[in-house]
């Protein structure tokens, strides 16, 4: 970064020198007065950091995976909305079983059929085993 190099030269109060292959201590002579210290880089505020992490953070593969997951979630929400519209339009299907995307058959309250009897928490505990 040219601006960083210029800032370092100003702080050292020395001429800009090329970097040799082998370092020697004669770049700044003894007793040299150094200029006023200053920050080389600006602080990045939290909002900008978050924005840049979202935009540039991670690998391209992870960003693509996130985008695909978001698209799938949106598509799933649309499917659920469509099913609800279909159920409202065809009330005769209420009370029947339905196969979900996972292959499980749903019945009961999810399908609009009220459960009869006691729920598991209300039932008596099983008798103790004989000694």
N, CA, C and O atoms as a MOPAC input file, in Angstrom:
PM7 MOZYME 1SCF
protein

 N      0.83900 1    -1.15900 1     0.00000 1
 C      0.00000 1     0.00000 1     0.00000 1
 C      0.89800 1     1.24000 1     0.00000 1
 O      1.64900 1     1.45200 1     0.95200 1
 N      0.83400 1     2.02500 1    -1.00500 1
 C      1.68400 1     3.21500 1    -1.09500 1
 C      1.45800 1     4.19300 1     0.05900 1
 O      2.40800 1     4.80100 1     0.55200 1
 N      0.21100 1     4.34400 1     0.48800 1
 C     -0.05100 1     5.30300 1     1.56700 1
 C      0.56800 1     4.82400 1     2.88000 1
 O      1.01200 1     5.64700 1     3.68000 1
 N      0.60800 1     3.52100 1     3.11600 1
 C      1.22200 1     2.98100 1     4.31900 1
 C      2.72800 1     3.20400 1     4.28200 1
 O      3.31700 1     3.58300 1     5.29500 1
 N      3.35500 1     2.98000 1     3.14600 1
 C      4.79300 1     3.20200 1     2.99900 1
 C      5.12600 1     4.67700 1     3.23300 1
 O      6.10800 1     4.99300 1     3.90600 1
 N      4.32100 1     5.56600 1     2.68700 1
 C      4.55200 1     7.00200 1     2.86500 1
 C      4.41500 1     7.37900 1     4.34000 1
 O      5.18100 1     8.20100 1     4.84300 1
 N      3.44800 1     6.78500 1     5.03200 1
 C      3.26500 1     7.06300 1     6.45100 1
 C      4.45400 1     6.56900 1     7.27800 1
 O      4.87200 1     7.24500 1     8.21700 1
 N      4.99200 1     5.41700 1     6.94500 1
 C      6.16000 1     4.87300 1     7.64800 1
 C      7.37000 1     5.77800 1     7.43700 1
 O      8.09600 1     6.07000 1     8.38700 1
 N      7.59400 1     6.22300 1     6.20100 1
 C      8.71500 1     7.11000 1     5.89200 1
 C      8.58200 1     8.41300 1     6.68500 1
 O      9.56600 1     8.91800 1     7.22500 1
 N      7.37700 1     8.94600 1     6.75200 1
 C      7.13900 1    10.19200 1     7.48300 1
 C      7.42000 1     9.99100 1     8.98000 1
 O      8.04500 1    10.83800 1     9.61800 1
 N      6.95200 1     8.86300 1     9.53300 1
 C      7.15800 1     8.60000 1    10.96000 1
 C      8.63200 1     8.36700 1    11.28800 1
 O      9.10900 1     8.76800 1    12.35000 1
 N      9.34400 1     7.72300 1    10.37600 1
 C     10.77500 1     7.48100 1    10.60600 1
 C     11.61100 1     8.72900 1    10.36100 1
 O     12.74900 1     8.82600 1    10.82000 1
 N     11.03300 1     9.69100 1     9.62800 1
 C     11.74800 1    10.91000 1     9.24600 1
 C     13.04800 1    10.53900 1     8.53200 1
 O     14.13400 1    11.02500 1     8.84600 1
 N     12.87400 1     9.65200 1     7.55700 1
 C     14.02800 1     9.15900 1     6.79800 1
 C     13.62200 1     9.03300 1     5.33900 1
 O     12.43200 1     8.95200 1     5.03400 1
 N     14.59200 1     9.01700 1     4.43800 1
 C     14.26300 1     8.85900 1     3.01400 1
 C     13.79200 1     7.42200 1     2.73100 1
 O     14.13100 1     6.47700 1     3.44400 1
 N     13.01000 1     7.30600 1     1.67600 1
 C     12.52100 1     5.99000 1     1.25900 1
 C     13.66400 1     5.23100 1     0.60700 1
 O     14.24000 1     5.69100 1    -0.37900 1
 N     13.98600 1     4.08900 1     1.14800 1
 C     15.07300 1     3.26600 1     0.61500 1
 C     14.50100 1     1.95700 1     0.08900 1
 O     13.44800 1     1.50600 1     0.53900 1
 N     15.19100 1     1.35700 1    -0.85600 1
 C     14.77000 1     0.04100 1    -1.32700 1
 C     15.18800 1    -0.99500 1    -0.28500 1
 O     16.13200 1    -0.78000 1     0.47400 1
 N     14.48900 1    -2.09700 1    -0.25900 1
 C     14.78100 1    -3.15100 1     0.71200 1
 C     15.83500 1    -4.06700 1     0.10500 1
 O     15.58700 1    -4.71500 1    -0.91200 1
 N     17.02200 1    -4.12300 1     0.73100 1
 C     18.07900 1    -4.97900 1     0.18200 1
 C     17.82500 1    -6.44900 1     0.53200 1
 O     17.02100 1    -6.74700 1     1.41600 1
 N     18.50700 1    -7.36200 1    -0.15800 1
 C     18.37800 1    -8.78600 1     0.12700 1
 C     18.92600 1    -9.12500 1     1.51000 1
 O     18.45500 1   -10.04700 1     2.17600 1
 N     19.91400 1    -8.37400 1     1.91700 1
 C     20.54400 1    -8.61200 1     3.21000 1
 C     20.38700 1    -7.35200 1     4.05100 1
 O     20.75100 1    -6.26600 1     3.59900 1
 N     19.85400 1    -7.47300 1     5.26100 1
 C     19.61300 1    -6.31500 1     6.10300 1
 C     20.90300 1    -5.84400 1     6.75800 1
 O     21.74500 1    -6.63700 1     7.17900 1
 N     21.02500 1    -4.53900 1     6.82800 1
 C     22.16100 1    -3.95500 1     7.54500 1
 C     21.62700 1    -2.85700 1     8.45800 1
 O     20.60900 1    -2.23600 1     8.15200 1
 N     22.28400 1    -2.62300 1     9.53900 1
 C     21.80000 1    -1.66300 1    10.52800 1
 C     22.16100 1    -0.21600 1    10.19200 1
 O     21.87500 1     0.68100 1    10.98500 1
 N     22.76600 1     0.02500 1     9.06700 1
 C     23.16800 1     1.38900 1     8.72800 1
 C     22.06900 1     2.18500 1     8.01700 1
 O     22.32300 1     3.30100 1     7.56600 1
 N     20.86700 1     1.64300 1     7.91000 1
 C     19.76700 1     2.36300 1     7.27500 1
 C     19.43800 1     3.62200 1     8.06600 1
 O     19.18900 1     4.67300 1     7.47500 1
 N     19.43300 1     3.53300 1     9.37600 1
 C     19.25300 1     4.68800 1    10.24700 1
 C     20.47700 1     4.76700 1    11.15900 1
 O     20.79800 1     3.80900 1    11.86200 1
 N     21.13900 1     5.88600 1    11.14200 1
 C     22.34700 1     6.08300 1    11.95000 1
 C     21.96500 1     6.27600 1    13.41700 1
 O     20.83700 1     6.65900 1    13.72700 1
 N     22.90200 1     6.01100 1    14.30300 1
 C     22.67800 1     6.21600 1    15.72600 1
 C     22.37900 1     7.67400 1    16.02100 1
 O     22.99500 1     8.56400 1    15.43400 1
 N     21.44000 1     7.93100 1    16.92700 1
 C     21.07000 1     9.29200 1    17.29600 1
 C     20.03100 1     9.90700 1    16.37800 1
 O     19.67200 1    11.07100 1    16.55800 1
 N     19.53400 1     9.15800 1    15.39100 1
 C     18.51700 1     9.66500 1    14.45700 1
 C     17.23500 1     9.96500 1    15.22400 1
 O     16.81000 1     9.15900 1    16.05200 1
 N     16.62700 1    11.08700 1    14.96700 1
 C     15.36700 1    11.47500 1    15.60700 1
 C     14.20000 1    10.95300 1    14.76700 1
 O     14.08800 1    11.23800 1    13.57400 1
 N     13.34100 1    10.18300 1    15.42600 1
 C     12.16200 1     9.61900 1    14.74900 1
 C     11.03000 1    10.62800 1    14.85000 1
 O     10.89500 1    11.32700 1    15.85500 1
 N     10.21100 1    10.69900 1    13.79700 1
 C      9.07600 1    11.61600 1    13.76800 1
 C      7.96000 1    11.17100 1    14.70500 1
 O      8.10700 1    10.20900 1    15.45900 1
 N      6.85500 1    11.88000 1    14.64300 1
 C      5.70900 1    11.61300 1    15.50600 1
 C      5.02700 1    10.31000 1    15.09000 1
 O      4.80300 1    10.06600 1    13.90400 1
 N      4.69900 1     9.47500 1    16.08400 1
 C      4.02400 1     8.19800 1    15.81400 1
 C      2.56900 1     8.43300 1    15.41400 1
 O      1.92000 1     9.35100 1    15.91400 1
 N      2.07300 1     7.61100 1    14.52500 1
 C      0.68300 1     7.68900 1    14.07600 1
 C      0.22100 1     6.28900 1    13.68900 1
 O      1.03300 1     5.40300 1    13.42300 1
 N     -1.07500 1     6.11100 1    13.66400 1
 C     -1.62800 1     4.82100 1    13.24100 1
 C     -1.36800 1     4.61300 1    11.75800 1
 O     -1.49500 1     5.54100 1    10.95900 1
 N     -1.00300 1     3.38400 1    11.39600 1
 C     -0.79900 1     3.06900 1     9.98300 1
 C     -2.12000 1     2.76200 1     9.29800 1
 O     -2.27800 1     3.02100 1     8.10500 1
 N     -3.06900 1     2.21200 1    10.04500 1
 C     -4.34500 1     1.80200 1     9.46600 1
 C     -5.48900 1     2.38700 1    10.28400 1
 O     -5.34400 1     2.63200 1    11.48200 1
 N     -6.61800 1     2.60700 1     9.63800 1
 C     -7.80800 1     3.11900 1    10.32500 1
 C     -8.56400 1     1.96600 1    10.96300 1
 O     -8.51600 1     0.83300 1    10.48400 1
 N     -9.26700 1     2.27100 1    12.05400 1
 C    -10.10300 1     1.26900 1    12.70300 1
 C    -11.33200 1     1.02300 1    11.82600 1
 O    -11.94800 1     1.96000 1    11.31900 1
 N    -11.66700 1    -0.22900 1    11.66300 1
 C    -12.85000 1    -0.60000 1    10.88200 1
 C    -14.01700 1    -0.70300 1    11.85400 1
 O    -13.95900 1    -1.46800 1    12.81600 1
 N    -15.08100 1     0.06900 1    11.60600 1
 C    -16.21000 1     0.02200 1    12.53600 1
 C    -16.95300 1    -1.30900 1    12.41600 1
 O    -16.83200 1    -2.01500 1    11.41500 1
 N    -17.71700 1    -1.63400 1    13.44900 1
 C    -18.37400 1    -2.94200 1    13.54900 1
 C    -19.36000 1    -3.19800 1    12.40900 1
 O    -19.46100 1    -4.32200 1    11.91600 1
 N    -20.08400 1    -2.16200 1    11.99100 1
 C    -21.05600 1    -2.33200 1    10.90800 1
 C    -20.35600 1    -2.72700 1     9.60100 1
 O    -20.80400 1    -3.61700 1     8.87700 1
 N    -19.24300 1    -2.03500 1     9.32400 1
 C    -18.50600 1    -2.31000 1     8.08900 1
 C    -17.88400 1    -3.70700 1     8.15100 1
 O    -17.86600 1    -4.43200 1     7.15600 1
 N    -17.37600 1    -4.07700 1     9.32900 1
 C    -16.78800 1    -5.40800 1     9.49600 1
 C    -17.82800 1    -6.49500 1     9.21100 1
 O    -17.54800 1    -7.45500 1     8.49300 1
 N    -19.02600 1    -6.33900 1     9.77600 1
 C    -20.09400 1    -7.32000 1     9.56000 1
 C    -20.46200 1    -7.40400 1     8.07400 1
 O    -20.63700 1    -8.48800 1     7.51800 1
 N    -20.57200 1    -6.22700 1     7.45100 1
 C    -20.91100 1    -6.17900 1     6.02100 1
 C    -19.85300 1    -6.91600 1     5.19100 1
 O    -20.19200 1    -7.70000 1     4.30400 1
 N    -18.57500 1    -6.66200 1     5.48100 1
 C    -17.50000 1    -7.28800 1     4.72000 1
 C    -17.40900 1    -8.78300 1     5.00700 1
 O    -17.10100 1    -9.56400 1     4.10600 1
 N    -17.67200 1    -9.19400 1     6.24500 1
 C    -17.64800 1   -10.63100 1     6.55800 1
 C    -18.73000 1   -11.37300 1     5.77500 1
 O    -18.49400 1   -12.46100 1     5.24900 1
 N    -19.92600 1   -10.76600 1     5.70500 1
 C    -21.01100 1   -11.39300 1     4.94700 1
 C    -20.68900 1   -11.44700 1     3.46000 1
 O    -20.98500 1   -12.43000 1     2.78100 1
 N    -20.07900 1   -10.37800 1     2.96700 1
 C    -19.80500 1   -10.28700 1     1.53600 1
 C    -18.58800 1   -11.10800 1     1.11600 1
 O    -18.62500 1   -11.79100 1     0.09300 1
 N    -17.50000 1   -11.04400 1     1.90900 1
 C    -16.24500 1   -11.66200 1     1.50700 1
 C    -15.79800 1   -12.81200 1     2.40500 1
 O    -14.84800 1   -13.51500 1     2.06100 1
 N    -16.45000 1   -13.02000 1     3.53800 1
 C    -16.00200 1   -14.02600 1     4.50100 1
 C    -16.20200 1   -15.44700 1     4.00200 1
 O    -17.09400 1   -15.71200 1     3.19700 1
 N    -15.36800 1   -16.36000 1     4.48500 1
 C    -15.49400 1   -17.76500 1     4.12300 1
 C    -15.02000 1   -18.03200 1     2.71000 1
 O    -14.42400 1   -17.17800 1     2.05400 1
 N    -15.29900 1   -19.22900 1     2.26800 1
 C    -14.91600 1   -19.61600 1     0.91300 1
 C    -16.09500 1   -19.42400 1    -0.02600 1
 O    -17.23200 1   -19.24200 1     0.41000 1
 N    -15.81500 1   -19.46700 1    -1.28600 1
 C    -16.88800 1   -19.32800 1    -2.26200 1
 C    -17.86100 1   -20.49800 1    -2.13600 1
 O    -19.06900 1   -20.33000 1    -2.30200 1
 N    -17.32900 1   -21.67700 1    -1.84500 1
 C    -18.18200 1   -22.86100 1    -1.71000 1
 C    -19.15300 1   -22.69100 1    -0.53900 1
 O    -20.32700 1   -23.04600 1    -0.64800 1
 N    -18.66200 1   -22.14600 1     0.58600 1
 C    -19.54900 1   -21.97100 1     1.74500 1
 C    -20.61100 1   -20.90900 1     1.46000 1
 O    -21.75600 1   -21.04700 1     1.89000 1
 N    -20.23300 1   -19.84100 1     0.73000 1
 C    -21.22800 1   -18.82600 1     0.38300 1
 C    -22.28500 1   -19.40500 1    -0.54400 1
 O    -23.47200 1   -19.11800 1    -0.38500 1
 N    -21.86700 1   -20.22500 1    -1.51900 1
 C    -22.83000 1   -20.85400 1    -2.42500 1
 C    -23.74400 1   -21.80000 1    -1.66400 1
 O    -24.94500 1   -21.85600 1    -1.93100 1
 N    -23.18000 1   -22.55000 1    -0.71100 1
 C    -23.99000 1   -23.46900 1     0.08900 1
 C    -25.03000 1   -22.70300 1     0.90100 1
 O    -26.17400 1   -23.14300 1     1.01300 1
 N    -24.64300 1   -21.56100 1     1.46800 1
 C    -25.58900 1   -20.73100 1     2.22000 1
 C    -26.71100 1   -20.23400 1     1.31900 1
 O    -27.88300 1   -20.27200 1     1.69300 1
 N    -26.34700 1   -19.77000 1     0.13500 1
 C    -27.35300 1   -19.27100 1    -0.79500 1
 C    -28.32300 1   -20.38200 1    -1.20700 1
 O    -29.53000 1   -20.15600 1    -1.30200 1
 N    -27.78800 1   -21.57800 1    -1.45100 1
 C    -28.64300 1   -22.70700 1    -1.81300 1
 C    -29.57000 1   -23.08200 1    -0.66800 1
 O    -30.74000 1   -23.39400 1    -0.89000 1
 N    -29.05200 1   -23.05200 1     0.56100 1
 C    -29.87900 1   -23.37000 1     1.72500 1
 C    -31.01000 1   -22.35300 1     1.87400 1
 O    -32.14600 1   -22.72000 1     2.17700 1
 N    -30.69300 1   -21.07300 1     1.66100 1
 C    -31.72600 1   -20.04000 1     1.74400 1
 C    -32.78400 1   -20.24400 1     0.66800 1
 O    -33.97900 1   -20.10400 1     0.93100 1
 N    -32.34700 1   -20.57400 1    -0.54400 1
 C    -33.28900 1   -20.80200 1    -1.64300 1
 C    -34.17300 1   -22.01000 1    -1.35100 1
 O    -35.37400 1   -21.97500 1    -1.62000 1
 N    -33.59300 1   -23.07700 1    -0.80400 1
 C    -34.36700 1   -24.27800 1    -0.47100 1
 C    -35.38400 1   -23.96700 1     0.61300 1
 O    -36.52900 1   -24.41500 1     0.54000 1
 N    -34.97100 1   -23.19800 1     1.62500 1
 C    -35.88000 1   -22.83700 1     2.71300 1
 C    -37.05200 1   -22.01800 1     2.17800 1
 O    -38.19800 1   -22.21600 1     2.58200 1
 N    -36.74700 1   -21.09900 1     1.26700 1
 C    -37.80300 1   -20.27400 1     0.67100 1
 C    -38.76900 1   -21.14500 1    -0.14400 1
 O    -39.98500 1   -20.96300 1    -0.07900 1
 N    -38.21400 1   -22.09200 1    -0.91000 1
 C    -39.04700 1   -22.98200 1    -1.70900 1
 C    -39.92000 1   -23.85300 1    -0.80700 1
 O    -41.08500 1   -24.10000 1    -1.11900 1
 N    -39.35500 1   -24.31900 1     0.31400 1
 C    -40.13300 1   -25.13300 1     1.25300 1
 C    -41.29000 1   -24.33500 1     1.84400 1
 O    -42.39100 1   -24.86300 1     2.00000 1
 N    -41.04800 1   -23.06500 1     2.17200 1
 C    -42.11700 1   -22.21200 1     2.69900 1
 C    -43.22600 1   -22.05800 1     1.66600 1
 O    -44.40800 1   -22.09000 1     2.00600 1
 N    -42.84300 1   -21.89100 1     0.41000 1
 C    -43.82900 1   -21.75800 1    -0.65800 1
 C    -44.66500 1   -23.03000 1    -0.79200 1
 O    -45.87400 1   -22.96200 1    -1.01400 1
 N    -44.01400 1   -24.19600 1    -0.65500 1
 C    -44.74200 1   -25.46200 1    -0.73400 1
 C    -45.74700 1   -25.57800 1     0.40100 1
 O    -46.87400 1   -26.03000 1     0.19700 1
 N    -45.33900 1   -25.16900 1     1.59700 1
 C    -46.24700 1   -25.23000 1     2.74800 1
 C    -47.43700 1   -24.31300 1     2.51900 1
 O    -48.57300 1   -24.69400 1     2.80100 1
 N    -47.19400 1   -23.11400 1     2.01300 1
 C    -48.29300 1   -22.18800 1     1.72100 1
 C    -49.24300 1   -22.78900 1     0.69100 1
 O    -50.46300 1   -22.68600 1     0.81600 1
 N    -48.66400 1   -23.41600 1    -0.32600 1
 C    -49.47900 1   -24.02300 1    -1.38200 1
 C    -50.33600 1   -25.15900 1    -0.81700 1
 O    -51.50400 1   -25.29900 1    -1.17800 1
 N    -49.74900 1   -25.97000 1     0.07000 1
 C    -50.51500 1   -27.06000 1     0.69200 1
 C    -51.66900 1   -26.52400 1     1.51600 1
 O    -52.77100 1   -27.07100 1     1.48500 1
 N    -51.41200 1   -25.43600 1     2.26500 1
 C    -52.47700 1   -24.85000 1     3.08200 1
 C    -53.61100 1   -24.34000 1     2.20700 1
 O    -54.78300 1   -24.49700 1     2.54600 1
 N    -53.25800 1   -23.72600 1     1.07400 1
 C    -54.28900 1   -23.24400 1     0.14600 1
 C    -55.09600 1   -24.41600 1    -0.40400 1
 O    -56.31800 1   -24.33700 1    -0.52700 1
 N    -54.39700 1   -25.51000 1    -0.73400 1
 C    -55.05800 1   -26.69000 1    -1.27600 1
 C    -55.99600 1   -27.30500 1    -0.24200 1
 O    -57.10700 1   -27.71100 1    -0.58300 1
 N    -55.56600 1   -27.37800 1     1.00900 1
 C    -56.40200 1   -27.93800 1     2.07200 1
 C    -57.64800 1   -27.10400 1     2.27800 1
 O    -58.73000 1   -27.64900 1     2.49700 1
 N    -57.50900 1   -25.77000 1     2.21000 1
 C    -58.67900 1   -24.90500 1     2.37000 1
 C    -59.63800 1   -25.07000 1     1.19400 1
 O    -60.85300 1   -25.00500 1     1.37500 1
 N    -59.11300 1   -25.28000 1     0.01500 1
 C    -59.94200 1   -25.43400 1    -1.17500 1
 C    -60.62300 1   -26.80000 1    -1.21200 1
 O    -61.73000 1   -26.91700 1    -1.73800 1
 N    -59.97900 1   -27.84500 1    -0.66100 1
 C    -60.51900 1   -29.20500 1    -0.65500 1
 C    -60.69600 1   -29.69900 1     0.77800 1
 O    -59.86200 1   -30.46200 1     1.26500 1
 N    -61.77200 1   -29.28200 1     1.47400 1
 C    -61.94200 1   -29.68900 1     2.86200 1
 C    -62.26500 1   -31.18200 1     3.02000 1
 O    -62.20300 1   -31.70000 1     4.13500 1
 N    -62.60300 1   -31.87400 1     1.94800 1
 C    -62.92700 1   -33.29800 1     2.04900 1
 C    -61.71200 1   -34.13300 1     2.42500 1
 O    -61.86500 1   -35.25900 1     2.89800 1
 N    -60.52800 1   -33.61400 1     2.22800 1
 C    -59.32000 1   -34.36400 1     2.54800 1
 C    -58.99700 1   -34.32400 1     4.03500 1
 O    -58.15300 1   -35.09300 1     4.49600 1
 N    -59.65300 1   -33.43500 1     4.80800 1
 C    -59.38800 1   -33.33500 1     6.23200 1
 C    -59.81100 1   -34.63200 1     6.90000 1
 O    -60.90700 1   -35.13400 1     6.65200 1
 N    -58.93900 1   -35.18000 1     7.75200 1
 C    -59.26200 1   -36.42000 1     8.45000 1
 C    -58.65600 1   -37.62900 1     7.78700 1
 O    -58.77400 1   -38.73400 1     8.31600 1
 N    -58.02300 1   -37.47000 1     6.66700 1
 C    -57.36000 1   -38.59600 1     6.02400 1
 C    -55.87500 1   -38.50100 1     6.28900 1
 O    -55.38000 1   -37.46100 1     6.72400 1
 N    -55.18000 1   -39.56100 1     6.03300 1
 C    -53.73300 1   -39.51900 1     6.23300 1
 C    -53.08000 1   -38.96800 1     4.98100 1
 O    -53.62800 1   -39.04000 1     3.88100 1
 N    -51.89700 1   -38.41800 1     5.17800 1
 C    -51.19000 1   -37.80400 1     4.05600 1
 C    -49.71400 1   -38.11300 1     4.18100 1
 O    -49.15000 1   -38.05100 1     5.27400 1
 N    -49.09300 1   -38.44300 1     3.07700 1
 C    -47.66400 1   -38.71700 1     3.07600 1
 C    -46.91500 1   -37.40600 1     2.94400 1
 O    -47.21200 1   -36.60100 1     2.06200 1
 N    -45.93300 1   -37.18800 1     3.82600 1
 C    -45.14000 1   -35.95800 1     3.77800 1
 C    -43.93200 1   -36.18200 1     2.89300 1
 O    -43.73400 1   -37.27300 1     2.35700 1
 N    -43.10900 1   -35.12300 1     2.74100 1
 C    -41.91000 1   -35.22900 1     1.90800 1
 C    -40.93100 1   -36.25700 1     2.46000 1
 O    -40.18100 1   -36.87000 1     1.70000 1
 N    -40.93300 1   -36.45000 1     3.77700 1
 C    -40.01000 1   -37.40800 1     4.37700 1
 C    -40.50300 1   -38.83400 1     4.22900 1
 O    -39.77800 1   -39.77400 1     4.55600 1
 N    -41.73300 1   -39.01500 1     3.73800 1
 C    -42.26400 1   -40.35600 1     3.53200 1
 C    -43.10300 1   -40.84200 1     4.69800 1
 O    -43.65600 1   -41.94000 1     4.63900 1
 N    -43.21100 1   -40.04900 1     5.76300 1
 C    -44.00300 1   -40.44200 1     6.92500 1
 C    -45.46300 1   -40.11300 1     6.67300 1
 O    -45.78000 1   -39.13700 1     5.99300 1
 N    -46.34300 1   -40.92400 1     7.21900 1
 C    -47.77300 1   -40.67900 1     7.10600 1
 C    -48.21100 1   -39.89700 1     8.32600 1
 O    -47.98300 1   -40.32100 1     9.45900 1
 N    -48.84700 1   -38.74300 1     8.09500 1
 C    -49.31600 1   -37.92100 1     9.19400 1
 C    -50.81000 1   -38.13200 1     9.38800 1
 O    -51.58400 1   -38.14400 1     8.43100 1
 N    -51.19000 1   -38.29700 1    10.62600 1
 C    -52.61000 1   -38.37100 1    10.97200 1
 C    -52.80900 1   -37.59600 1    12.25500 1
 O    -51.85800 1   -37.02000 1    12.78200 1
 N    -54.01400 1   -37.57000 1    12.76100 1
 C    -54.26800 1   -36.94800 1    14.05200 1
 C    -54.48100 1   -35.45900 1    13.91900 1
 O    -55.00800 1   -34.98200 1    12.91400 1
 N    -54.06300 1   -34.71500 1    14.95400 1
 C    -54.33700 1   -33.28100 1    15.00800 1
 C    -53.71200 1   -32.52900 1    13.85000 1
 O    -54.26200 1   -31.52500 1    13.39800 1
 N    -52.58000 1   -32.99200 1    13.36300 1
 C    -51.95600 1   -32.30400 1    12.23600 1
 C    -52.87300 1   -32.33400 1    11.01700 1
 O    -52.84400 1   -31.42600 1    10.18600 1
 N    -53.67300 1   -33.36700 1    10.92000 1
 C    -54.58200 1   -33.50200 1     9.78200 1
 C    -55.98000 1   -33.00100 1    10.12000 1
 O    -56.88100 1   -33.08100 1     9.28500 1
 N    -56.17700 1   -32.48200 1    11.34600 1
 C    -57.49200 1   -31.95600 1    11.70300 1
 C    -58.35500 1   -32.94900 1    12.45300 1
 O    -59.52400 1   -32.64900 1    12.69800 1
 N    -57.85500 1   -34.10400 1    12.83000 1
 C    -58.63200 1   -35.08000 1    13.58000 1
 C    -58.30600 1   -34.90800 1    15.05600 1
 O    -57.14300 1   -35.02700 1    15.44100 1
 N    -59.31200 1   -34.62800 1    15.89700 1
 C    -59.00800 1   -34.48700 1    17.32000 1
 C    -58.67600 1   -35.84700 1    17.92500 1
 O    -59.27400 1   -36.85800 1    17.55700 1
 N    -57.72800 1   -35.87000 1    18.84800 1
 C    -57.35800 1   -37.10800 1    19.52000 1
 C    -58.38700 1   -37.41400 1    20.59900 1
 O    -58.90800 1   -36.50100 1    21.23900 1
 N    -58.68000 1   -38.69100 1    20.80100 1
 C    -59.63600 1   -39.09900 1    21.82700 1
 C    -58.88300 1   -39.76700 1    22.95400 1
 O    -57.83400 1   -40.37200 1    22.73200 1
 N    -59.40700 1   -39.66600 1    24.15700 1
 C    -58.78700 1   -40.33700 1    25.28900 1
 C    -57.77600 1   -39.42900 1    25.96200 1
 O    -57.71800 1   -38.22500 1    25.71300 1
 N    -56.99200 1   -40.04000 1    26.81100 1
 C    -56.02200 1   -39.28700 1    27.59900 1
 C    -54.69600 1   -39.19700 1    26.85800 1
 O    -54.30700 1   -40.10200 1    26.11900 1
 N    -54.02400 1   -38.09300 1    27.07600 1
 C    -52.69000 1   -37.96600 1    26.51600 1
 C    -51.71800 1   -38.72100 1    27.40400 1
 O    -52.06500 1   -39.08200 1    28.52900 1
 N    -50.53300 1   -38.96200 1    26.93200 1
 C    -49.55700 1   -39.78900 1    27.63400 1
 C    -49.27900 1   -39.27900 1    29.04500 1
 O    -49.10300 1   -40.08800 1    29.95600 1
 N    -49.23500 1   -37.96900 1    29.25200 1
 C    -48.94100 1   -37.42000 1    30.56700 1
 C    -50.06400 1   -37.70200 1    31.55900 1
 O    -49.81100 1   -37.80500 1    32.75900 1
 N    -51.31900 1   -37.82900 1    31.07200 1
 C    -52.46500 1   -38.02900 1    31.95000 1
 C    -52.67800 1   -39.49900 1    32.30100 1
 O    -53.39500 1   -39.80000 1    33.25500 1
 N    -52.08700 1   -40.39900 1    31.57000 1
 C    -52.28600 1   -41.82100 1    31.81700 1
 C    -51.55100 1   -42.25100 1    33.07400 1
 O    -50.53000 1   -41.67400 1    33.44600 1
 N    -52.09600 1   -43.28500 1    33.72500 1
 C    -51.45100 1   -43.82100 1    34.93900 1
 C    -50.15200 1   -44.49900 1    34.56300 1
 O    -50.00600 1   -45.02700 1    33.46100 1
 N    -49.20500 1   -44.48000 1    35.49500 1
 C    -47.93900 1   -45.13000 1    35.21600 1
 C    -48.12400 1   -46.64500 1    35.22200 1
 O    -49.04800 1   -47.13200 1    35.87400 1
 N    -47.29000 1   -47.40300 1    34.52900 1
 C    -47.44600 1   -48.84700 1    34.46100 1
 C    -47.19300 1   -49.45900 1    35.84100 1
 O    -46.44500 1   -48.89200 1    36.63800 1
 N    -47.81300 1   -50.61800 1    36.13400 1
 C    -47.60500 1   -51.26300 1    37.44100 1
 C    -46.15700 1   -51.67900 1    37.61100 1
 O    -45.46500 1   -51.99300 1    36.64300 1
 N    -45.71300 1   -51.67500 1    38.86000 1
 C    -44.33200 1   -52.05200 1    39.15600 1
 C    -44.14400 1   -53.53700 1    38.88300 1
 O    -45.07400 1   -54.33100 1    39.03000 1
 N    -42.94500 1   -53.89700 1    38.48800 1
 C    -42.65600 1   -55.29200 1    38.19500 1
 C    -42.63700 1   -56.10300 1    39.48700 1
 O    -42.27600 1   -55.59400 1    40.54900 1
 N    -43.02800 1   -57.35900 1    39.38100 1
 C    -43.04500 1   -58.25300 1    40.55100 1
 C    -41.59600 1   -58.53000 1    40.98600 1
 O    -40.70100 1   -58.67000 1    40.15300 1
 N    -41.38300 1   -58.60900 1    42.35100 1
 C    -40.01400 1   -58.85700 1    42.82500 1
 C    -39.53300 1   -60.26200 1    42.59000 1
 O    -38.40200 1   -60.59400 1    42.94200 1

